[in-house]
Amino acid sequence: MKLYVGNLSFQTTEQALNALFSQYGTVTETNLIMDRETNRPRGFGFVTMSSAEEGQRAIDALHGQNHDGRDLTVNEAKPMESRGPRREYSGGSGGGGGRSGGGSGGGGRNRY
Protein backbone atom coordinates (compact mmCIF):
# COMPACT_ATOMS: atom_id res chain seq x y z
CA MET A 1 0.00 0.00 0.00
CA LYS A 2 1.40 3.37 -1.02
CA LEU A 3 0.98 6.15 1.54
CA TYR A 4 1.12 9.92 1.18
CA VAL A 5 2.99 11.60 4.02
CA GLY A 6 2.54 15.36 4.27
CA ASN A 7 3.49 18.25 6.55
CA LEU A 8 6.99 16.86 6.98
CA SER A 9 9.72 18.94 8.53
CA PHE A 10 12.24 20.10 5.93
CA GLN A 11 14.92 18.37 8.03
CA THR A 12 13.27 14.94 7.70
CA THR A 13 15.34 12.49 5.64
CA GLU A 14 14.29 9.38 3.72
CA GLN A 15 16.17 7.31 6.28
CA ALA A 16 14.22 8.88 9.17
CA LEU A 17 10.94 8.36 7.31
CA ASN A 18 11.85 4.74 6.66
CA ALA A 19 12.69 4.18 10.33
CA LEU A 20 9.44 5.81 11.47
CA PHE A 21 7.21 3.70 9.22
CA SER A 22 9.20 0.49 9.79
CA GLN A 23 7.71 0.38 13.27
CA TYR A 24 4.37 -0.57 11.67
CA GLY A 25 5.50 -3.09 9.06
CA THR A 26 7.86 -3.67 6.16
CA VAL A 27 8.71 -0.57 4.14
CA THR A 28 9.39 -1.46 0.51
CA GLU A 29 10.04 2.08 -0.78
CA THR A 30 10.50 5.59 0.59
CA ASN A 31 10.43 8.65 -1.63
CA LEU A 32 10.93 12.17 -0.25
CA ILE A 33 9.90 14.74 -2.87
CA MET A 34 12.57 17.35 -3.61
CA ASP A 35 12.27 20.77 -5.21
CA ARG A 36 13.85 20.77 -8.69
CA GLU A 37 15.26 24.27 -8.39
CA THR A 38 16.75 24.16 -4.88
CA ASN A 39 17.15 20.38 -4.41
CA ARG A 40 15.63 20.79 -0.94
CA PRO A 41 12.71 18.76 0.46
CA ARG A 42 9.21 20.03 -0.40
CA GLY A 43 7.67 18.80 2.85
CA PHE A 44 5.95 15.66 1.60
CA GLY A 45 6.74 12.21 0.35
CA PHE A 46 5.51 8.67 -0.20
CA VAL A 47 6.09 5.47 1.72
CA THR A 48 5.14 2.06 0.32
CA MET A 49 4.29 -0.63 2.85
CA SER A 50 4.35 -4.31 1.92
CA SER A 51 0.64 -4.86 2.65
CA ALA A 52 -2.62 -2.96 3.02
CA GLU A 53 -2.86 -4.06 6.67
CA GLU A 54 0.56 -2.60 7.48
CA GLY A 55 -0.29 0.57 5.59
CA GLN A 56 -3.52 1.00 7.53
CA ARG A 57 -1.67 0.36 10.80
CA ALA A 58 0.80 3.14 9.93
CA ILE A 59 -2.05 5.52 9.00
CA ASP A 60 -3.87 4.80 12.27
CA ALA A 61 -0.71 5.30 14.33
CA LEU A 62 0.91 8.28 12.59
CA HIS A 63 -1.83 10.51 11.09
CA GLY A 64 -1.95 13.67 13.20
CA GLN A 65 1.07 12.66 15.30
CA ASN A 66 3.89 15.11 15.91
CA HIS A 67 7.20 14.26 14.23
CA ASP A 68 10.12 16.70 14.10
CA GLY A 69 7.82 19.45 15.38
CA ARG A 70 5.10 18.96 12.72
CA ASP A 71 1.75 17.15 12.86
CA LEU A 72 1.91 14.57 10.07
CA THR A 73 -0.73 13.95 7.43
CA VAL A 74 -0.72 10.27 6.53
CA ASN A 75 -3.24 8.66 4.20
CA GLU A 76 -3.47 6.31 1.26
CA ALA A 77 -1.85 7.83 -1.81
CA LYS A 78 -4.20 8.62 -4.66
CA PRO A 79 -3.20 8.29 -8.31
CA MET A 80 -1.95 11.58 -9.70
CA GLU A 81 -4.67 13.33 -11.70
CA SER A 82 -3.94 14.27 -15.27
CA ARG A 83 -3.13 17.97 -15.38
CA GLY A 84 -2.73 18.30 -19.12
CA PRO A 85 0.55 18.95 -20.91
CA ARG A 86 3.33 20.45 -18.83
CA ARG A 87 4.68 23.82 -19.81
CA GLU A 88 8.22 24.86 -19.10
CA TYR A 89 8.55 28.18 -17.32
CA SER A 90 11.20 30.36 -18.90
CA GLY A 91 10.66 33.46 -16.82
CA GLY A 92 9.04 35.48 -19.60
CA SER A 93 5.94 35.51 -21.69
CA GLY A 94 7.45 33.08 -24.17
CA GLY A 95 8.38 33.57 -27.79
CA GLY A 96 10.57 36.55 -26.96
CA GLY A 97 14.18 36.79 -27.53
CA GLY A 98 15.82 38.59 -30.45
CA ARG A 99 13.77 41.80 -30.45
CA SER A 100 16.53 44.29 -30.06
CA GLY A 101 14.93 46.93 -32.27
CA GLY A 102 17.89 47.45 -34.58
CA GLY A 103 21.59 47.22 -34.25
CA SER A 104 23.64 44.71 -36.17
CA GLY A 105 21.12 41.88 -35.94
CA GLY A 106 20.99 41.41 -39.70
CA GLY A 107 18.34 43.97 -40.60
CA GLY A 108 15.34 42.35 -42.20
CA ARG A 109 16.95 39.14 -43.42
CA ASN A 110 15.20 36.80 -40.98
CA ARG A 111 11.70 36.93 -42.39
CA TYR A 112 9.17 34.14 -41.98
Backbone as a ProteinNet text record, in pm:
[ID]
protein_1_A
[PRIMARY]
MKLYVGNLSFQTTEQALNALFSQYGTVTETNLIMDRETNRPRGFGFVTMSSAEEGQRAIDALHGQNHDGRDLTVNEAKPMESRGPRREYSGGSGGGGGRSGGGSGGGGRNRY
[TERTIARY]
84.3	0	88.8	61.7	139.8	71.6	150.1	98.3	154.7	69.9	112	145.4	259	299.1	325	242.5	253.6	285	314.3	348.9	477.4	569.6	698.7	788.2	869.3	972.3	1070.8	1126.8	1224	1355.3	1372.6	1491.8	1474.6	1352.5	1327.1	1397.7	1464.3	1534.1	1456.9	1490.7	1429.4	1460.1	1579.6	1616.9	1530	1505.4	1421.8	1278.1	1229.8	1093.8	1081.4	1182.7	1184.9	1182.5	1263.4	1269	1135.5	1072.6	944.3	836.6	825.7	720.9	753.7	880.5	919.8	866.2	828.7	771.5	635.3	573	436.9	430.1	546.1	550.3	671.8	673	785.9	769.8	868.4	870.5	942.9	875.8	939.3	998.5	949.8	1004	973.2	1067.9	1050.5	1095.1	1011.6	1043.5	1008.8	1109.7	1093.2	1098.8	996.6	989.6	1076.2	1162.6	1256.9	1219.3	1249	1227.2	1333.2	1290.8	1385.1	1484.9	1439	1525.8	1630.6	1585.9	1674.6	1731.6	1676.2	1714.7	1696.8	1596.7	1562.6	1427.2	1399.7	1270.8	1152.6	1041.5	921.5	820.2	853.3	766.6	665.8	681.7	595.2	668.9	611.7	673.6	578.6	631.1	551.1	627.5	552.8	609.1	523.6	587.1	514.2	537.3	425.4	428.9	401	447.1	435.2	293.1	201.8	63.5	-33.1	-157.8	-261.6	-280.8	-268.6	-286	-177.6	-53	56	38.9	-5.1	-29.3	-136	-244.6	-352.2	-305.2	-223.1	-167.4	-83.3	-3.2	79.6	-7.8	-113.4	-205.5	-267.5	-321	-387.2	-292.9	-168	-71.3	-11.2	10.1	90.6	12.9	-106.5	-182.9	-213.4	-171.9	-194.7	-90.3	3.7	107.4	220.3	280.4	389.1	519.6	588.4	719.5	807	921.6	1012.5	941.7	849.6	782.1	664.4	623	510.3	409.9	280.8	175.4	159.2	189.8	191.2	51.5	44.1	-73.2	-32.8	-103.6	-71.5	-201.4	-207.9	-324.3	-283.7	-377.2	-347.1	-324.2	-217.8	-185.1	-287.8	-327.4	-420.4	-340.4	-389.4	-319.5	-317.9	-206.5	-195	-293.3	-370	-466.9	-394.9	-451	-394	-413.8	-305.7	-312.6	-291	-298.1	-273.4	-124.6	-88	54.5	128.3	250.5	332.8	393.7	403.2	468	592.9	698.2	822.5	813.8	853.9	854.8	991.1	992.5	1120.1	1140.7	1047.7	1065.8	1009.7	959.5	903.7	770.4	724	593.9	606.3	723.3	745.1	755.7	826.6	837.5	927.6	973.8	1056.6	1197.2	1283.2	1418.2	1473.8	1506.4	1581.5	1508.5	1445.3	1376.9	1455	1566.9	1652.7	1615.9	1536.4	1493.4	1598.2	1688.3	1788.6	1924.9	2024.1	2159.2	2209.4	2304.1	2363.8	2305.8	2177.6	2112.1	2077.6	2123.1	2099.4	1986.9	1937.6	1834.3	1706.8	1657.3	1533.8	1552.3	1668.2	1694.9	1616.8	1583.8	1520.2	1368.2	1314.8	1170.1	1110.6	984.6	917.2	820.2
-117.3	0	123.5	214.7	337.5	446.2	512.5	614.9	751.3	852.4	992	1039	1106.3	1160.3	1309.5	1392.1	1536.3	1607.6	1736.2	1824.9	1780.5	1728.6	1685.9	1806	1794.6	1893.8	1890.9	2004.9	2009.9	1943.5	1908.3	1837.5	1685.4	1637.7	1494.1	1432.2	1319.8	1249.3	1122.9	1064.3	937.9	828.9	831.4	731.1	742.8	865.7	887.5	845.2	874.4	835.6	683.5	619.2	473.6	414	467.7	417.6	438.2	552.2	581	482.1	457.8	369.7	221.9	187.9	48.7	-6.4	81.3	37.9	-29.7	-7.7	-56.7	-163.3	-205.1	-309.3	-293.7	-369	-367.3	-254	-166.3	-56.6	-106.1	-100.6	-146.3	-30.7	92.9	208.4	335.4	427.4	559.4	661.9	763.3	864.6	1002.4	1080.6	1216.8	1308.4	1389.8	1474.2	1598.8	1623.2	1734.6	1842.1	1965.5	2077.2	2072.3	2084.8	2076.6	2191.4	2308.8	2426.7	2428.6	2401.6	2416.2	2284	2171.5	2037.6	2021.3	2091.4	2079.4	2010.1	1944.9	1875.9	1971.8	1922.1	2002.9	1983.4	1896.4	1879.9	1766.8	1682.8	1565.8	1454.6	1335	1220.5	1103	988.6	867.3	751.9	666.8	546.7	430.1	325.7	206.4	96.6	46.9	-62.6	-191.7	-304.1	-431.3	-486.3	-437.8	-486	-374.8	-393.9	-296.2	-289.5	-402.8	-405.8	-321.8	-338.1	-260.4	-111.7	-82.3	57.1	120.2	48	100.4	117.7	25.1	35.9	163.2	192.9	314.1	439.6	437.9	552.1	575.7	468.6	480.2	533.1	491.5	530	668.5	708.5	828	951.2	935.1	1051.5	1144.3	1268.6	1367.4	1368.4	1273.7	1265.7	1364	1416.2	1511.1	1437.1	1480.2	1425.5	1541.2	1557.9	1669.8	1805.5	1817.3	1944.9	1973.1	1876.8	1896.4	1783.8	1816.3	1714.8	1653	1525	1457.1	1436.1	1439.4	1395.2	1264.2	1157.4	1026.7	964.8	934.8	865.5	787.5	709.8	630.6	724.1	699.2	783.3	760.4	867.9	861.8	874.2	812.2	828.9	976.4	1018.4	1157.7	1186.8	1294.7	1332.6	1392.2	1369.3	1426.8	1578.2	1651.2	1797.1	1858.2	1778.4	1830.4	1838.8	1888.9	1895.4	1993.7	1957.9	2044.8	2154	2271.4	2382.4	2420.2	2443.5	2486.4	2635.5	2676.5	2817.9	2875.6	2977.6	3035.8	3173	3217.3	3346	3462	3440.1	3547.7	3506	3581.7	3550.7	3452.6	3406.7	3308.2	3372.8	3309.1	3357.4	3477.8	3534.8	3654.8	3620.6	3711.3	3678.6	3781.3	3767.4	3858.9	3982.9	4055.5	4179.7	4299.9	4321.5	4428.9	4563.8	4566.5	4693.4	4758.9	4684.5	4744.7	4687.3	4767.1	4722	4638.8	4549.7	4470.6	4330.1	4317.4	4187.7	4133.9	4193.5	4141.5	4212.8	4320.9	4396.8	4315.3	4305.5	4235.1	4099	4039.6	3914.3	3796.4	3795	3680	3689	3683.9	3692.9	3553.6	3543.1	3414.1	3401.1
0	0	0	-92.3	-102.2	-20.6	65.8	154.2	118.3	128.2	117.6	257.9	273.1	402.3	383	445.3	427.4	557.7	543.8	654.7	724.2	643.5	697.6	724.7	826.7	852.8	735.8	701.8	592.8	630.6	759	803.5	798.4	773.6	769.5	648.9	671.5	564.1	526.6	411.7	371.7	473.3	529.3	628.3	752.9	798.9	917.1	889.4	769.8	730.9	726.2	672.6	666.5	807	896	1033.5	1105.1	1083	1147.2	1103.7	973.1	921.7	942.4	956.1	978.5	1109.8	1200.1	1327.4	1308.1	1190.8	1166.9	1058	1007.3	905.8	817.5	708.6	616.2	515.3	510	413.5	289.1	174.2	50.5	-30.3	-5.2	-77.9	0.2	-1	59.4	-42.8	-62.9	-163.2	-107.4	-73.8	-25.5	-147.3	-167.1	-286.7	-267.1	-366.8	-360.6	-462.3	-430.4	-520.8	-630.8	-755.2	-868.8	-871.4	-831.9	-839.1	-727.8	-603.6	-488.1	-438.7	-485.7	-440.8	-289.2	-235.6	-94.2	-83.5	29.9	45.7	33.5	-22.2	-39.5	73.7	169.3	284.7	273	170.7	159.6	87.9	99.4	35	31.9	-7.9	-20.1	42.8	111.7	171.8	125.4	74.2	31.9	134.7	188.2	285.2	210.5	264.4	192.5	186.4	270.9	264.9	303.6	267.4	302.1	453.5	521.1	666.6	735.1	689.7	747.8	717.5	595.8	559.1	646.6	669.6	753.2	897.9	945.3	1080.2	1093.2	991.1	993.1	988.8	906.5	900.4	1038.1	1096.7	1227.3	1334.7	1329.2	1432.6	1411.1	1285.1	1259.3	1213.6	1158	1109.4	1227.4	1216.2	1320.3	1430.6	1426.5	1529.8	1498.8	1605.3	1590.6	1563	1457.5	1422.8	1376.7	1440.2	1410.4	1420	1516	1537.7	1445.8	1365.3	1271.7	1289.5	1279.8	1285.6	1147.4	1135.7	1006.7	949.4	818.2	743.4	677.7	710.2	653.2	604.5	475.6	420.2	295.7	245	126.2	8.8	-64.9	-180.6	-290	-353.1	-466	-595	-702.6	-831	-870.6	-929	-970.4	-1082.9	-1067.1	-1169.7	-1289.4	-1405.3	-1526.6	-1522.2	-1541.9	-1537.9	-1675.2	-1779.2	-1912.4	-1939.4	-2056.4	-2090.6	-2000.2	-1967.2	-1883.2	-1968.5	-1912.4	-1980.5	-1903.9	-1974.8	-1910.5	-1884.6	-1766.8	-1732.3	-1765.2	-1850.5	-1890.2	-1829.9	-1746.7	-1682.2	-1760.3	-1880.2	-1960	-2016	-2111.1	-2169.4	-2285.4	-2311.9	-2417.4	-2554.5	-2641.2	-2778.6	-2795.1	-2687.6	-2695.9	-2736.4	-2715.3	-2752.9	-2847.2	-2959.6	-3045	-3091.1	-3004.9	-3045.3	-2995.8	-3055.7	-3006.1	-3065.3	-3169.4	-3227.2	-3314.4	-3370.1	-3457.6	-3429.5	-3448.2	-3424.6	-3538.8	-3510.4	-3616.5	-3620.1	-3597.5	-3594.4	-3731.8	-3836.8	-3970	-4043.4	-3990.5	-4059.6	-4076.6	-4197.1	-4220.4	-4285.4	-4275	-4342	-4287.2	-4159.3	-4097.7	-4105.5	-4223.4	-4239.3	-4243.7	-4202.2	-4197.8	-4308.6
[MASK]
++++++++++++++++++++++++++++++++++++++++++++++++++++++++++++++++++++++++++++++++++++++++++++++++++++++++++++++++

